[in-house]
Amino acid sequence: MAQNLFYRSPLPTKAKPGPTVLTIKPHRPWVCPVLMVLVVGMVLWGGMLLCQHSTQSLDHSLRTLLEERSQTLTVIEQENLGLRTQNQELQEQIETLIKSTQTDQETYAKVLQTLNQLQGERYDLVEELDFYKKLLISTTTGAGKLVVNGFTVTHQDETDIYPYKLVLSNVSKEPVLYEGNLQLEIHGKINGKKKKLSMKEVTPDTIGFLSYRVIYFQRLQGTLKLPKDFIPENVVVRLFPQGQEKAEETMVEWKKQ
């Protein structure tokens, strides 16, 4: 068996490299600081621009808010001015109304007082007129006699004071002077039991008697103060003529006017 022989030519020889020439660049130490300064400057400049923009936006917002608040305050001040004017007018109206009401009340009180006084005078005149009418038609002559012609009281429920009026009259046509003292004694009940109250016990000033001086007609007035639970029924009127110790007693009904 034949063998095949292969021939490989030798590789060409490489040229030996010559010596390498190194180029040395000069060192620049200022480049890095400059770049850093530039970077920092750009960052600061950007920050300043951003801060300025934010400041302008905030200033604009604040100005807008202040203008709105100023307009709102102006409107409120105008409304307050109108309200103050209305309040002042209302206050003047109220003061006028109060003065008018006080004047009306005072006028009403005076009118009521005058009316009560006129009613009392009218009642007294009617009483006197009635007495003199009876005197004119009376046939009684001579010395005459002093009598208790009437006893009336007025009372308001919220008080314990009883204004009273007592009338003494001469039943004769002859003008006779009667003088002396008068005492009152109130008969009634308290807590279901009979009770007598002397004049000193029922008069505010503890008066023991009243003086009278009558020719034809005399009206005696005063006030009585009764105990809270006392119920009056009758009044005993004692007349003590001047110079006499014996009294003439007359019992009259407790009559409210």
Steps between C-alpha positions, in 0.01 A plus 500: 500500500634831388538780759416864413751749622388864558743785499427812697709793425646681798330814625666820409711645765352800686693814500627584834334812637715797543515705819165687594509875546286622806336844479466668836208754518538788739275482824216764544401522868255793454255308281323313780448806725375697206257227403387470861457875526304499177281215619442668836433832328249341266329328794489825697378695198231243438405509866486876494282495189273242661491696827431825314222333304354354817532835676327678215222242496462526878506880484237495228285262703540715810417815308191335354396372844560842658299673228214253551516547877515879453193490278324274751591734786376798299167324442479404869580856608226633272258243640607586855454868426149428377430283806633771733274751332203265535590425863524870576163562339349206691659624825352845444160345426523283813599799715214701352262210562625459859459872569156495341405191702627656822311818423186302423538299820551814706204663328289187556601487866414867544170457317418192707590682821291799397213270402512320834513833679206632301305180562571531871394866499189411302415226748554740789285769337224250428520384860482854634220590260304198612555596862380857446198378303403279792565792735270730303212256498556402863247619757738452791557816700660574834838401629550229241735208517845409360492167317738282301365540150735257322821298517668369184843355421699444182753225458742351249551125522880511503522727806383488862421874510133607511425869436173586674251784506264580787216751474347677801185709457255703701146380434345825620440816298634706786872593472649330803873457560610153604856449619683206651706193428428189299627145537471198270490132588508233228306177557570192292654155492851360474554128440130442567504671842339832584742785546475869598767747396539837668575818310864500613544148363367580151633850432852530348596775746325331796252788531268455797225740389388759244368845576175618343331838472163488329225755437310329219735260327859374534702238317788325681758300306796280588658158447476170682755221495345163578673167577550271203244233595248735661153516339318822602123493550387807696635827635404649836520881497522661843431873530629678811337847513720770642472516880338156527658167591217278379517398136218463251556177306383425149566172318523525121566235240848465349422617148749501217452768237 
